[in-house]
């Protein structure tokens, strides 16, 4: 049985925390920032976590991370 390949696009977007949760960055932060309030942009800086329903799928895509 060959090794499973890690999906590199997924591995670049998510980090695994010490407890095994997946940390992710928020969307809507790359462009068209002039019409977004300072509060919105400030809150987008904070990290989010992958929902429990999607966590299993994401971990299958990166088995060794």
trRosetta pair geometry for C-beta under 8 A, 3 or more apart (Angstrom, degrees):
i j d omega theta_ij theta_ji phi_ij phi_ji
4 63 4.8 55 83 18 135 150
4 64 7.8 168 74 -27 96 97
6 10 7.6 -131 173 65 79 103
6 11 5.3 41 157 -49 121 136
6 61 7.5 74 -159 145 56 58
6 62 4.8 44 -148 -131 97 68
6 63 6.5 -131 -88 33 78 71
6 64 5.9 -86 -65 38 121 96
6 65 6.3 100 -135 -30 137 106
7 10 4.3 55 92 13 109 113
7 11 6.7 165 86 -15 56 87
7 61 4.3 -36 22 177 128 99
7 62 6.2 -92 44 -65 78 76
8 11 5.4 -54 -141 39 37 113
8 12 6.3 38 159 -22 68 105
9 12 6.1 -55 -151 33 27 110
9 13 6.7 17 155 -13 60 113
10 13 5.9 -67 -150 39 32 106
10 14 6.2 -15 170 17 71 114
10 58 6.2 180 -166 -153 126 80
10 61 4.5 68 20 121 172 128
10 62 5.2 -148 104 -41 116 111
11 14 7.0 -77 -131 53 22 82
11 62 4.8 140 -78 -115 85 134
11 65 5.3 179 -124 -65 99 154
13 24 6.4 14 152 -132 88 93
13 25 7.4 -111 -163 25 74 93
14 22 4.7 -14 -167 -170 126 108
14 23 6.7 141 -160 67 66 49
14 24 5.5 -32 -103 -84 78 84
14 50 6.8 4 -123 -41 129 129
14 58 6.2 85 -28 175 171 133
14 62 7.2 -168 67 19 119 152
14 65 7.8 110 92 117 97 145
15 22 7.3 142 70 -158 36 58
15 23 4.7 -22 64 58 90 106
16 20 6.5 -18 -171 -138 103 35
16 21 7.4 151 -155 77 57 35
16 22 6.2 -36 -99 -100 59 62
16 23 7.6 -179 -93 12 9 85
16 65 6.0 158 -16 133 123 85
17 20 6.8 -45 70 27 77 17
17 21 4.7 2 34 57 122 84
17 22 7.5 -145 -1 -77 87 14
17 23 5.6 99 -51 -34 99 108
21 49 5.4 -21 164 -149 126 122
21 50 7.2 176 180 43 79 85
21 55 7.4 -70 -141 -122 60 133
22 49 6.6 122 77 -161 58 69
22 50 4.0 7 75 13 115 126
22 55 5.9 176 9 -127 117 85
22 58 5.6 3 -70 104 173 146
22 59 7.3 -139 -56 -62 126 84
23 47 5.1 -1 -172 172 106 135
23 48 7.6 141 -161 79 59 37
23 49 6.1 -45 -106 -101 51 67
23 50 7.9 -101 -59 -10 9 84
24 47 6.9 140 69 -168 34 83
24 48 5.3 -34 71 74 88 87
24 49 6.8 129 20 -124 87 16
24 50 5.7 93 -18 -57 125 80
25 29 7.4 -89 156 31 109 143
25 47 6.4 -63 -96 -120 50 69
25 48 7.2 81 -172 25 10 88
26 29 6.0 93 90 -31 90 124
26 43 7.8 47 -20 126 176 70
26 44 4.6 -139 87 -153 138 69
26 45 7.8 -28 29 -3 123 10
26 46 7.1 50 -23 70 128 62
26 47 7.7 -165 -28 -134 84 25
26 48 5.4 100 -76 -15 80 119
28 36 7.7 139 152 -91 107 149
28 44 6.4 -114 85 -118 87 138
29 33 7.7 36 -162 -92 45 110
29 41 7.2 115 -129 -139 85 71
29 44 4.5 169 -85 150 111 134
29 45 7.6 131 -130 -73 143 48
32 35 6.3 -25 169 31 88 105
32 36 7.3 96 122 -21 74 104
33 36 5.4 -62 -154 36 51 114
33 41 6.2 62 -158 -97 106 128
36 40 4.6 -113 180 85 100 133
36 41 5.4 116 115 -53 119 91
37 40 4.7 100 57 4 79 101
37 41 7.1 -151 94 -1 43 86
38 41 5.8 -58 -147 41 33 108
38 42 6.1 37 153 -24 67 108
39 42 5.7 -55 -146 35 29 114
39 43 6.4 24 157 -15 63 108
40 43 6.0 -61 -150 39 28 107
40 44 6.4 30 152 -23 64 107
41 44 5.6 -52 -147 32 34 115
41 45 7.2 47 151 -32 60 93
42 45 6.0 -44 -166 11 36 115
43 46 6.1 -42 -167 17 46 113
50 54 5.2 -113 177 88 102 108
50 55 5.1 133 109 -86 116 74
50 58 5.7 -67 -158 12 165 157
51 54 5.0 75 62 18 85 101
51 55 6.9 -132 95 -32 40 86
52 55 5.5 -35 -142 3 35 123
53 56 8.0 -61 175 20 28 98
54 57 5.5 -62 -164 42 57 114
54 58 5.9 51 146 -21 85 108
55 58 5.9 -61 -147 39 31 108
55 59 6.2 26 159 -18 67 109
56 59 6.0 -59 -147 37 28 109
56 60 6.6 31 154 -22 62 105
57 60 5.9 -57 -155 31 30 111
57 61 6.8 26 151 -18 63 106
58 61 5.7 -56 -154 33 36 112
58 62 6.9 -11 161 20 68 100
59 62 6.6 -76 -144 60 33 75
59 63 7.4 76 160 -99 65 45
60 63 6.8 8 -155 -73 33 85
62 65 4.2 -19 153 22 119 123
